């Protein structure tokens, strides 16, 4: 529902969500005379640094009038997120599934054509888990040169022999540790897989996201086994 402000312009309601953590949402009422990015800045909820705002289809709407997205949810994040490079393009998921057939996006974390969080099952070759499987979560945040943050699901109950690369999340063990204490969007304890200096390799690979993610998944298999 639109209401009028003191200047006589109609106010517009929209929901603002973080592109990196969709649990962070805020409903705001703003003047229809503003652009989307200006409205978010004026509400004091803009992220630091350069950012973009995009709609549910992944289209950038930063400079559009707020009336164009009235009553919708918009997503705020670094410019590289809006560009479509940070995550798995869903229309190319099958290219990764050729080698990793269990790789699936978690739908609540899809933004437009991007999968921001995925789950994949990796065989356990050394008897480290009760199920003989590592069920892993990949969470994409940071920028396009940042590898996804990998977590092992239920490591506290699955672990049999341990693995020196798996650590409780949220402790900032290294400068490249982007882990959270709990897996984003869940109440499950986060067990982060330390991937060493692979971030430097990742950023130097061809900037095609499938090339980079495929290389990261193969590195993850190596780390866990």
C-alpha positions as CSV (number, residue, x, y, z in Angstrom):
1,X,0.0,0.0,0.0
2,X,1.3,3.5,-0.9
3,X,1.0,6.5,1.4
4,X,1.9,10.1,0.8
5,X,4.7,12.0,2.6
6,X,4.9,15.6,3.5
7,X,6.0,16.7,0.0
8,X,2.9,15.1,-1.5
9,X,4.9,12.3,-3.2
10,X,3.7,8.7,-2.6
11,X,5.8,6.5,-0.4
12,X,6.9,3.1,-1.7
13,X,7.4,-0.1,0.3
14,X,10.1,-2.6,-0.5
15,X,12.1,-5.3,1.2
16,X,15.8,-5.1,1.2
17,X,17.9,-8.2,1.6
18,X,21.6,-8.8,1.7
19,X,22.9,-10.7,-1.3
20,X,25.4,-12.6,0.8
21,X,23.1,-13.5,3.7
22,X,19.4,-13.6,2.8
23,X,18.5,-14.0,6.5
24,X,19.2,-10.3,6.7
25,X,16.1,-8.6,5.5
26,X,14.5,-5.2,6.2
27,X,11.1,-3.8,5.1
28,X,11.4,0.0,4.3
29,X,9.1,2.8,3.3
30,X,10.7,5.4,1.1
31,X,9.8,8.3,-1.1
32,X,8.8,7.5,-4.7
33,X,11.1,10.3,-5.9
34,X,14.3,8.4,-5.1
35,X,16.4,5.9,-6.9
36,X,16.7,2.4,-5.3
37,X,20.4,2.9,-4.3
38,X,19.7,6.4,-2.9
39,X,16.8,5.1,-0.8
40,X,18.9,2.4,0.6
41,X,21.7,4.9,1.4
42,X,19.2,7.2,3.1
43,X,17.9,4.4,5.3
44,X,21.5,3.8,6.5
45,X,21.5,0.1,5.4
46,X,23.9,0.4,2.4
47,X,27.1,-1.8,2.7
48,X,30.5,-0.1,2.9
49,X,32.2,0.5,-0.4
50,X,30.7,0.3,-3.9
51,X,27.5,-1.7,-4.1
52,X,24.8,-2.6,-6.5
53,X,21.1,-3.4,-6.0
54,X,19.4,-6.0,-8.2
55,X,16.1,-7.7,-8.4
56,X,15.1,-11.4,-8.1
57,X,16.0,-12.0,-11.8
58,X,19.6,-10.7,-11.2
59,X,19.0,-7.4,-13.1
60,X,20.8,-4.3,-11.7
61,X,18.2,-1.8,-10.5
62,X,20.4,0.6,-8.5
63,X,19.6,3.6,-10.6
64,X,15.9,2.9,-11.3
65,X,13.1,4.7,-9.5
66,X,11.9,2.9,-6.4
67,X,8.5,2.8,-8.0
68,X,9.9,0.2,-10.5
69,X,10.4,-2.3,-7.6
70,X,7.5,-1.4,-5.3
71,X,6.4,-4.2,-3.0
72,X,9.3,-6.4,-4.3
73,X,12.4,-7.8,-2.6
74,X,15.7,-6.3,-3.8
75,X,19.2,-7.6,-3.1
76,X,22.2,-5.5,-2.0
77,X,25.8,-6.6,-2.4
78,X,29.2,-5.9,-4.0
79,X,29.2,-4.9,-7.6
80,X,30.8,-8.2,-8.6
81,X,27.7,-10.0,-7.2
82,X,25.4,-8.2,-9.5
83,X,27.6,-9.0,-12.4
84,X,26.9,-12.6,-12.0
85,X,30.4,-13.9,-11.4
86,X,30.1,-14.7,-7.7
87,X,28.3,-18.1,-7.5
88,X,27.3,-20.8,-9.9
89,X,25.3,-19.8,-13.0
90,X,22.3,-22.2,-12.7
91,X,22.0,-22.5,-16.5
92,X,25.5,-24.0,-16.5
93,X,25.2,-26.3,-13.5
94,X,25.2,-29.4,-15.7
95,X,28.8,-28.6,-16.7
96,X,29.9,-29.2,-13.1
97,X,27.5,-32.1,-12.6
98,X,29.4,-34.1,-15.2
99,X,32.2,-34.7,-12.6
100,X,30.1,-33.9,-9.5
101,X,26.6,-35.3,-10.1
102,X,25.5,-34.7,-6.5
103,X,26.1,-30.9,-6.8
104,X,22.8,-29.1,-6.3
105,X,21.8,-25.5,-5.4
106,X,20.0,-24.7,-2.2
107,X,17.0,-22.8,-3.7
108,X,16.6,-20.3,-0.8
109,X,20.0,-19.0,-1.7
110,X,19.4,-18.6,-5.5
111,X,19.5,-15.0,-6.7
112,X,18.3,-14.8,-10.3
113,X,20.5,-17.1,-12.3
114,X,23.1,-17.5,-9.5
115,X,23.4,-20.3,-7.0
116,X,25.0,-18.7,-3.9
117,X,24.9,-21.8,-1.8
118,X,25.3,-25.4,-3.0
119,X,25.5,-28.9,-1.5
120,X,27.7,-31.6,-2.8
121,X,28.5,-35.2,-1.6
122,X,32.1,-36.3,-1.8
123,X,33.1,-40.0,-1.3
124,X,35.2,-40.6,1.8
125,X,38.1,-42.9,0.7
126,X,39.9,-43.1,4.1
127,X,37.1,-44.0,6.5
128,X,37.0,-40.6,8.2
129,X,33.2,-40.5,8.4
130,X,30.5,-42.8,9.7
131,X,28.6,-42.7,6.4
132,X,31.7,-42.9,4.2
133,X,30.7,-39.6,2.7
134,X,31.5,-35.9,3.1
135,X,28.3,-33.8,2.7
136,X,29.7,-30.4,1.9
137,X,28.2,-26.9,1.6
138,X,29.7,-24.2,-0.6
139,X,28.9,-20.7,0.3
140,X,29.8,-17.9,-2.1
141,X,30.6,-14.5,-0.6
142,X,33.4,-11.9,-0.9
143,X,34.2,-11.1,-4.5
144,X,34.6,-13.0,-7.7
145,X,38.2,-13.8,-6.9
146,X,37.2,-15.4,-3.5
147,X,36.8,-19.2,-3.4
148,X,33.5,-20.4,-1.9
149,X,33.6,-21.1,1.8
150,X,33.4,-24.9,2.2
151,X,31.7,-26.5,5.2
152,X,31.3,-30.2,6.1
153,X,27.8,-30.9,7.3
154,X,27.4,-32.7,10.7
155,X,31.1,-33.2,11.2
156,X,30.5,-33.3,14.9
157,X,28.5,-36.5,14.6
158,X,30.0,-37.9,11.3
159,X,33.7,-37.7,12.2
160,X,35.5,-40.9,13.0
161,X,39.2,-40.4,12.5
162,X,39.3,-36.6,12.0
163,X,40.9,-34.4,9.4
164,X,43.4,-31.7,10.0
165,X,41.9,-29.4,7.4
166,X,38.4,-29.3,9.1
167,X,38.0,-26.7,11.8
168,X,35.1,-25.2,13.8
169,X,34.0,-22.1,11.9
170,X,33.9,-18.5,13.0
171,X,37.3,-18.4,14.6
172,X,39.3,-16.6,11.9
173,X,42.2,-19.0,11.9
174,X,43.6,-17.4,8.7
175,X,43.3,-14.2,6.8
176,X,41.3,-16.0,4.1
177,X,39.0,-17.7,6.6
178,X,35.4,-16.4,5.8
179,X,33.7,-19.1,7.8
180,X,30.8,-18.5,10.2
181,X,30.1,-20.1,13.5
182,X,27.0,-21.7,12.0
183,X,26.4,-22.5,8.4
184,X,24.6,-19.4,6.9
185,X,20.8,-19.8,6.9
186,X,20.9,-22.7,9.4
187,X,21.5,-23.4,13.1
188,X,24.0,-26.1,12.3
189,X,27.6,-25.6,13.6
190,X,29.9,-24.6,10.8
191,X,32.9,-26.9,10.2
192,X,35.1,-25.1,7.8
193,X,37.6,-26.7,5.4
194,X,40.9,-24.9,5.3
195,X,42.0,-24.6,1.7
196,X,45.5,-23.3,2.2
197,X,46.9,-20.9,-0.5
198,X,44.4,-22.1,-3.1
199,X,42.8,-18.7,-3.1
200,X,45.8,-17.3,-5.0
201,X,45.5,-20.1,-7.6
202,X,41.7,-19.5,-7.8
203,X,42.1,-15.8,-8.6
204,X,44.6,-16.5,-11.4
205,X,42.5,-19.1,-13.2
206,X,40.4,-18.2,-16.3
207,X,37.7,-16.0,-14.9
208,X,35.0,-18.3,-16.2
209,X,33.1,-19.4,-13.0
210,X,32.7,-23.0,-14.1
211,X,36.5,-23.4,-14.6
212,X,37.2,-21.9,-11.2
213,X,34.6,-23.8,-9.3
214,X,35.5,-27.1,-11.0
215,X,39.1,-26.6,-9.9
216,X,38.0,-25.7,-6.4
217,X,35.9,-28.8,-6.1
218,X,38.8,-31.0,-7.2
219,X,41.0,-29.3,-4.6
220,X,38.3,-30.0,-1.9
221,X,38.2,-33.7,-2.8
222,X,42.0,-33.8,-2.3
223,X,41.8,-31.9,1.0
224,X,39.2,-34.2,2.5
225,X,40.8,-37.4,1.3
